[in-house]
Amino acid sequence: MREFGYQRVFDVSGAVALLGADPDARFLGGGTNLVDLMKTGVERPARLVDVRKLPLDHVESAADGGLLIGATVTNSDLAAHPEVRGRYPALTQAVLAGASGQLRNMATVGGNLLQRTRCGYFTDVTKPCNKRLPGSGCPALTGEHHNHAVLGASEHCAATHPSDMAVALAAFDAVVSYETADGPGELPLAEFYLPVGDTPHLETALPPGALITGVTLPPAPVAAVSRYRKVRERASYAFAIGSIAAALDVQDGVVREVRLAFGAVASRPWRAREAERALTGRPATAESFAAAADAELAAARPLPHNTYKVTLMRNLVVAVLTELTEETAR
């Protein structure tokens, strides 16, 4: 590991100033992703700016009925918060589905959003990777890709975003707040992650040197009846091969509102808006759920060894929405 400097900060403006003065510095939250990448040589920061002591570790109700989540709130504290558990249960379930208890005790909300892909070619510096070295190629396209993207990928990258938490946040229209030397700003999560296109090394729309300060969840009554379901290759903690965050409001057997987001199928959390449009106003039946899933997955372009994901996601949509329909009928 390369030598690096370390500095702990206690105010947001000081943190932003430090990164502005040193473009090779990185913000350090829990370090559960960044430190691993430093060990493999993927990340080589000259300095770590430790933001864990910033006053951003609270979850509070917003005036409009939403929630304000600070960037340094740990994943464990987020999952356990009574307002999250009661009003956005899919978010609690998503966080608890990720990593292990020890990692959740360290990982922060801001850091979770900024996780890098776990593609084996990205983390192996002896292999080419367009995310790590633009223009070097994407060996996953013809190599190992059974857990790679089926939606929104390109000839330059087929990696998937690893976060469970971000999938639930996408379903509930979360907004990311940040601070730069020029002042504060906001990005809807729908705009936070950039499409792969021909620049897969550019992952977010955050301005250079920006520090994530929090996440806002708008009021969403439909979120009270929500669920996160994760499919993985082993029962112990592992990254998803497919996941879904879903919320449903059914009145008189008809879908009045639905929220759907997919995980482990694209380079970013995938908001299933085609499926939502296809389902709104339709009967809350397995047939309608399947048709809505097919409408979304019509855009899928799987690689030879991950075609199973299309069927998997279709089955997840039907199973989870059926469960939520039964829950609303009680």
Secondary structure by P-SEA (a helix, b strand, c coil): cccbbbbbbccaaaaaaaaaacccbbbbcccccaaaaaaacccccccccccccccccbbbbccccbbbbcccccaaaaaaccccccccaaaaaaaaacccaaaaacccaaaaaacccccccccccccccccccccccccccccccccccccccccccccccccaaaaaaaaabbbbbbcccccccccccccccccccccccccccccccccccbbbbcccccccccbbbbbcccccbbbbcbbbbbbbccccccccbbbbbbcccccccccaaaaaaacccccccaaaaaaaaaaaaccccccccccaaaaaaaaaaaaaaaaaaaaaac
